[in-house]
Amino acid sequence: MKAIWNGRTIAESDQTVVIEGNHYFPPESVHHEYLRQSKRTSTCPWKGEARYFDVVVDEDQNRNAAWTYPEPKEAASQIKDHVAFWKGIEIVA
């Protein structure tokens, strides 16, 4: 699977974890140079607190377009530190 935005591959892995239709990419498969920590957080009742990133390619910024669970609840332990994408980030096989 690949996560692509503005012609750049943001993440690539054949080991994603799919939860609720979202592909969570292992941390080592993500090109972190395209991610900038956001102040946004959200809470899922069964996964825990998500932290967000802006995706930045060249001069373009896609605010809060990626998220991770650095300390997920036990039920979601398999996605610890994995990164998922939305808001126009294309996920392709």
C-alpha positions in Angstrom: 0.0 0.0 0.0 1.1 3.6 -0.6 -0.1 6.9 0.8 0.4 9.6 -1.9 -0.2 13.3 -1.8 0.8 16.0 -4.4 2.7 13.4 -6.3 4.9 12.2 -3.4 4.8 8.9 -1.6 4.3 9.7 2.1 4.3 6.1 3.2 4.7 2.7 1.6 4.3 -0.8 3.2 2.9 -4.3 2.5 2.3 -4.6 6.3 -0.5 -2.1 7.0 -3.1 -2.8 9.6 -6.7 -2.0 8.4 -9.1 -0.7 11.1 -12.4 0.8 10.3 -11.4 1.1 6.6 -8.2 3.0 7.4 -4.7 1.7 6.5 -2.3 2.2 9.4 1.3 2.3 8.1 4.1 1.0 10.4 6.3 3.9 11.6 9.4 2.7 9.7 7.4 2.9 6.4 6.5 6.5 6.8 8.6 9.3 5.3 8.5 11.5 8.4 10.1 14.5 6.6 6.6 15.1 5.1 4.9 15.2 8.6 4.8 18.1 10.9 3.2 17.7 14.4 -0.1 19.4 14.8 -1.8 20.6 18.0 -4.9 18.6 17.2 -5.9 15.5 19.2 -9.0 13.4 19.4 -10.2 10.5 21.5 -11.7 7.2 20.4 -13.5 5.2 23.0 -11.7 2.0 22.2 -8.4 3.1 20.6 -7.5 6.0 22.9 -6.1 9.4 22.1 -5.0 10.2 18.5 -2.4 12.9 17.7 -2.3 14.5 14.3 0.2 15.7 11.8 0.0 18.2 9.0 1.3 16.7 5.7 3.7 19.1 4.0 5.0 18.7 0.4 7.0 21.6 -0.9 5.0 24.7 -0.1 1.6 22.8 0.2 0.2 21.9 3.6 -2.7 19.4 4.3 -3.6 20.2 7.8 -4.3 17.3 10.2 -4.2 14.8 7.3 -2.4 12.1 9.3 -2.8 10.7 12.8 -1.3 8.1 15.1 -2.0 6.5 18.5 1.3 6.7 20.5 -0.3 5.1 23.5 -3.4 3.1 22.3 -5.7 1.2 24.5 -5.2 -2.6 24.7 -7.8 -3.3 22.0 -5.8 -1.3 19.5 -2.3 -2.2 20.6 -1.4 -3.4 17.1 -1.5 0.2 15.7 0.8 1.7 18.3 2.8 4.5 16.5 1.4 3.5 13.1 0.2 6.4 10.9 -3.1 6.6 9.0 -4.1 9.3 6.5 -7.3 11.1 5.2 -8.3 14.4 3.7 -7.2 13.8 0.1 -4.2 11.5 0.8 -4.6 8.8 -1.8 -4.2 5.2 -0.5 -3.4 2.8 -3.4 -2.3 -0.8 -3.7 
